Amino acid sequence: MIRHALIFWISIALAAWGLVTEFMIRGLAALSIFILPLVLLALLYYAYKIVPGRTNGGPGRPRTKVKPSAKTMSKVAGIRKTQAASPGKRKTYPFQVIEGSKGKNDDQLPKYH
């Protein structure tokens, strides 16, 4: 983690050094280099943040709700009834215990089980 932070801050320092030297050489004409990247970043921000908000109803318009059909509601109600009615019942599994052929001996059972 410290290595990544070190690389990040070295990159920031080199970028700042490059900006300072560019302004010292060209003056305010150096700002023309940054116009195109700033415009592209603004367009990307607009496309990412603002446009998808408008297509999904946006903050000003209410979103339409989809009403489930009666068949779907009856299925949901049936599932809820079976789940609520059977908390005390034990599940039945399609497995069974098969007794071994050796038989049981109470003397061989461990004392602390």
C-alpha positions as CSV (number, residue, x, y, z in Angstrom):
1,M,0.0,0.0,0.0
2,I,2.8,2.4,0.8
3,R,4.5,1.6,-2.5
4,H,1.3,2.5,-4.4
5,A,1.1,5.8,-2.5
6,L,4.7,6.5,-3.2
7,I,4.2,5.9,-7.0
8,F,1.1,8.1,-6.9
9,W,2.8,11.1,-5.2
10,I,5.9,10.8,-7.4
11,S,3.6,10.9,-10.5
12,I,1.8,14.0,-9.1
13,A,5.1,15.7,-8.3
14,L,6.4,15.0,-11.9
15,A,3.1,16.3,-13.4
16,A,3.3,19.5,-11.3
17,W,7.0,20.0,-12.3
18,G,6.0,19.6,-16.0
19,L,3.2,22.2,-15.7
20,V,5.5,24.6,-14.0
21,T,8.2,24.3,-16.6
22,E,5.7,24.5,-19.4
23,F,4.3,27.8,-18.0
24,M,7.8,29.1,-17.6
25,I,8.6,28.4,-21.2
26,R,5.4,29.2,-23.1
27,G,3.5,31.4,-20.6
28,L,-0.2,31.5,-20.9
29,A,-0.1,29.8,-24.3
30,A,0.5,26.6,-22.5
31,L,-3.2,26.6,-21.5
32,S,-4.1,25.8,-25.1
33,I,-2.6,22.3,-24.7
34,F,-5.2,21.6,-21.9
35,I,-8.3,22.8,-23.7
36,L,-9.0,19.6,-25.7
37,P,-8.5,17.1,-22.8
38,L,-10.7,19.3,-20.5
39,V,-13.4,19.4,-23.1
40,L,-13.2,15.6,-23.5
41,L,-13.4,15.1,-19.7
42,A,-16.4,17.4,-19.5
43,L,-18.2,15.4,-22.2
44,L,-17.4,12.1,-20.5
45,Y,-18.6,13.5,-17.2
46,Y,-21.8,14.7,-18.9
47,A,-22.4,11.3,-20.6
48,Y,-21.7,9.3,-17.5
49,K,-23.5,11.3,-14.8
50,I,-26.3,13.4,-16.4
51,V,-27.6,11.6,-19.4
52,P,-28.4,8.2,-17.8
53,G,-30.3,10.1,-15.1
54,R,-32.7,11.5,-17.7
55,T,-33.3,8.2,-19.4
56,N,-34.5,6.5,-16.2
57,G,-37.0,9.1,-15.3
58,G,-34.6,11.6,-13.8
59,P,-35.0,13.4,-10.6
60,G,-37.9,15.6,-11.8
61,R,-40.1,12.8,-13.2
62,P,-41.7,10.0,-11.2
63,R,-40.8,6.5,-12.3
64,T,-43.5,4.3,-13.5
65,K,-44.2,1.2,-11.4
66,V,-45.0,-2.1,-12.9
67,K,-48.0,-3.8,-11.3
68,P,-47.5,-7.6,-10.9
69,S,-50.2,-9.8,-12.4
70,A,-52.7,-11.7,-10.3
71,K,-51.0,-15.0,-11.2
72,T,-47.7,-13.7,-9.9
73,M,-49.3,-12.4,-6.7
74,S,-51.1,-15.8,-6.1
75,K,-47.7,-17.6,-6.5
76,V,-46.0,-15.2,-4.1
77,A,-48.9,-15.6,-1.6
78,G,-48.7,-19.4,-1.8
79,I,-45.0,-19.4,-1.2
80,R,-45.4,-17.0,1.8
81,K,-48.1,-19.3,3.3
82,T,-45.9,-22.4,3.1
83,Q,-42.9,-20.7,4.5
84,A,-44.9,-19.2,7.4
85,A,-46.8,-22.3,8.3
86,S,-43.8,-24.7,8.5
87,P,-41.3,-23.2,10.9
88,G,-41.9,-25.9,13.5
89,K,-41.9,-28.8,11.1
90,R,-38.8,-30.7,10.3
91,K,-37.7,-31.0,6.8
92,T,-37.8,-34.5,5.2
93,Y,-34.8,-35.5,3.2
94,P,-34.6,-38.4,0.8
95,F,-31.7,-39.9,2.8
96,Q,-31.8,-42.7,5.3
97,V,-29.3,-44.1,7.7
98,I,-28.0,-47.6,6.8
99,E,-27.0,-49.6,9.8
100,G,-23.6,-51.3,9.5
101,S,-23.2,-55.1,9.7
102,K,-20.8,-55.0,12.7
103,G,-23.6,-54.3,15.2
104,K,-23.4,-51.9,18.1
105,N,-21.4,-52.4,21.3
106,D,-22.0,-50.0,24.2
107,D,-18.6,-50.7,25.6
108,Q,-16.8,-49.4,22.5
109,L,-18.7,-46.0,22.5
110,P,-16.5,-43.1,23.6
111,K,-17.2,-41.8,27.1
112,Y,-17.0,-38.2,26.0
113,H,-18.9,-37.7,22.8
